């Protein structure tokens, strides 16, 4: 009985470690923002970015003129983030986003 208990505990430890190791780490992507009057519509930029699947958080304050986006294990592709920002526009104004490398 002790052998079986030891075997089960070892299996749980090994499988648990494997599951943790296979999870992708969170990633940060930085976009340089631009466009006519875009700085007046940062709430719209944040809303657009948060609609992209895999986006965990959006920081528009730590780097003026930039969006720092934390993604869930690379689920949000950088080009999808650019597309989201580039879609923020209105009559006489627009926003642009370009991934910084």
KEKE-3310 file (N, C-alpha, C; in steps of 0.2 Angstrom, whole numbers, plus 5000, padded with zeros to 4 digits):
npx = (5004:5010:5019:5011:5004:5016:5019:5008:5009:5021:5018:5009:5016:5026:5017:5011:5021:5025:5013:5014:5026:5022:5014:5013:5022:5017:5017:5024:5019:5024:5016:5019:5010:5001:4994:4981:4975:4975:4979:4969:4959:4962:4955:4947:4956:4961:4950:4948:4959:4957:4948:4954:4957:4965:4972:4978:4980:4981:4992:4993:4999:5012:5022:5022:5013:5013:5007:5007:5005:5000:5000:4991:5001:5005:4994:4987:4991:5004:5001:4987:4985:4989:4980:4968:4971:4972:4960:4953:4945:4937:4927:4937:4948:4960:4968:4984:4994:5010:5020:5033:5050)
npy = (4994:5006:5008:5010:5022:5030:5030:5036:5049:5053:5053:5063:5074:5074:5076:5088:5097:5096:5101:5114:5118:5118:5128:5144:5158:5174:5188:5204:5217:5231:5245:5259:5274:5284:5296:5307:5318:5307:5305:5311:5301:5290:5281:5275:5268:5259:5252:5246:5238:5229:5221:5212:5195:5187:5197:5204:5215:5233:5246:5263:5274:5273:5275:5288:5291:5278:5261:5248:5232:5218:5201:5185:5172:5174:5173:5184:5191:5201:5209:5209:5217:5229:5231:5232:5245:5253:5253:5262:5276:5292:5305:5316:5312:5300:5284:5276:5262:5254:5241:5240:5234)
npz = (5000:5004:4994:4982:4986:4987:4973:4967:4973:4967:4954:4953:4956:4946:4934:4938:4938:4924:4918:4922:4916:4903:4901:4892:4895:4900:4889:4884:4874:4865:4858:4847:4847:4836:4825:4820:4832:4841:4854:4861:4862:4870:4878:4870:4862:4872:4875:4862:4861:4872:4867:4859:4858:4871:4877:4892:4900:4898:4897:4896:4901:4907:4897:4888:4873:4869:4869:4881:4881:4890:4886:4886:4886:4873:4865:4859:4844:4838:4826:4826:4837:4832:4821:4829:4835:4824:4819:4827:4825:4819:4813:4806:4814:4819:4824:4825:4826:4829:4831:4842:4840)
capx = (5000:5014:5022:5006:5004:5022:5019:5003:5012:5027:5015:5005:5021:5028:5012:5010:5027:5024:5008:5016:5031:5020:5010:5017:5023:5014:5021:5022:5020:5023:5015:5020:5004:5001:4988:4978:4972:4974:4980:4963:4955:4965:4950:4944:4962:4961:4944:4949:4964:4955:4943:4958:4957:4972:4975:4976:4980:4983:4995:4994:5002:5019:5026:5018:5013:5014:5003:5011:5000:5002:4995:4991:5005:5006:4987:4986:4996:5005:4997:4980:4985:4990:4974:4963:4972:4971:4952:4950:4945:4931:4927:4943:4954:4962:4974:4988:4998:5015:5024:5040:5054)
capy = (5000:5012:5008:5013:5029:5034:5030:5041:5055:5055:5054:5069:5079:5075:5078:5095:5100:5096:5106:5121:5120:5119:5135:5149:5164:5181:5192:5211:5220:5239:5249:5266:5276:5290:5298:5314:5318:5300:5306:5313:5296:5284:5277:5271:5264:5254:5248:5242:5233:5224:5216:5207:5189:5185:5203:5204:5222:5238:5252:5269:5279:5272:5277:5292:5290:5271:5256:5242:5227:5211:5196:5179:5167:5175:5172:5190:5192:5209:5212:5209:5223:5235:5231:5235:5252:5256:5254:5268:5283:5295:5311:5320:5310:5293:5282:5271:5258:5251:5236:5242:5228)
capz = (5000:5004:4987:4978:4988:4984:4966:4965:4974:4962:4947:4953:4956:4939:4930:4940:4935:4917:4916:4923:4911:4896:4900:4890:4899:4898:4885:4884:4867:4865:4852:4846:4845:4832:4821:4821:4838:4844:4861:4865:4862:4873:4881:4864:4861:4877:4874:4856:4863:4876:4864:4856:4863:4874:4880:4899:4902:4893:4900:4892:4905:4909:4892:4884:4866:4868:4873:4883:4882:4892:4883:4889:4883:4866:4861:4855:4839:4837:4820:4829:4841:4827:4818:4833:4836:4817:4818:4831:4821:4818:4809:4807:4818:4818:4828:4822:4831:4826:4835:4843:4841)
cpx = (5004:5017:5017:5005:5010:5022:5014:5006:5017:5023:5012:5011:5024:5024:5011:5015:5027:5019:5010:5022:5028:5016:5015:5017:5019:5019:5019:5024:5019:5022:5016:5013:5005:4994:4985:4973:4971:4975:4974:4958:4958:4961:4947:4950:4962:4955:4945:4954:4962:4950:4947:4958:4964:4975:4973:4976:4983:4986:4996:4997:5009:5024:5022:5019:5014:5008:5007:5005:5003:4997:4996:4995:5005:4999:4986:4992:4997:5002:4990:4979:4985:4983:4968:4964:4970:4964:4949:4951:4938:4932:4932:4948:4954:4968:4978:4993:5003:5019:5031:5044:5060)
cpy = (5006:5013:5012:5020:5033:5035:5035:5048:5058:5056:5061:5075:5080:5078:5086:5099:5101:5101:5113:5123:5121:5125:5140:5155:5170:5185:5200:5213:5228:5241:5256:5269:5283:5291:5305:5314:5312:5301:5308:5307:5289:5279:5272:5266:5258:5249:5243:5236:5227:5219:5211:5201:5188:5191:5203:5211:5227:5244:5257:5275:5279:5275:5282:5291:5282:5267:5250:5237:5220:5206:5189:5173:5168:5173:5178:5191:5199:5212:5213:5216:5229:5236:5234:5243:5256:5257:5259:5274:5286:5301:5316:5318:5302:5291:5277:5268:5254:5247:5239:5235:5229)
cpz = (5000:4997:4982:4980:4986:4977:4964:4967:4969:4956:4947:4953:4949:4934:4931:4937:4928:4915:4917:4918:4905:4895:4898:4894:4896:4894:4885:4877:4868:4858:4852:4843:4841:4829:4824:4827:4842:4852:4865:4865:4865:4876:4876:4862:4866:4876:4868:4858:4867:4873:4860:4861:4865:4878:4888:4902:4897:4898:4895:4895:4907:4903:4887:4876:4864:4872:4875:4885:4884:4889:4887:4885:4875:4862:4857:4850:4839:4832:4822:4833:4837:4824:4822:4834:4829:4816:4822:4827:4821:4813:4810:4811:4817:4823:4824:4827:4827:4832:4836:4844:4845)
residu = (UNK:UNK:UNK:UNK:UNK:UNK:UNK:UNK:UNK:UNK:UNK:UNK:UNK:UNK:UNK:UNK:UNK:UNK:UNK:UNK:UNK:UNK:UNK:UNK:UNK:UNK:UNK:UNK:UNK:UNK:UNK:UNK:UNK:UNK:UNK:UNK:UNK:UNK:UNK:UNK:UNK:UNK:UNK:UNK:UNK:UNK:UNK:UNK:UNK:UNK:UNK:UNK:UNK:UNK:UNK:UNK:UNK:UNK:UNK:UNK:UNK:UNK:UNK:UNK:UNK:UNK:UNK:UNK:UNK:UNK:UNK:UNK:UNK:UNK:UNK:UNK:UNK:UNK:UNK:UNK:UNK:UNK:UNK:UNK:UNK:UNK:UNK:UNK:UNK:UNK:UNK:UNK:UNK:UNK:UNK:UNK:UNK:UNK:UNK:UNK:UNK)
# end
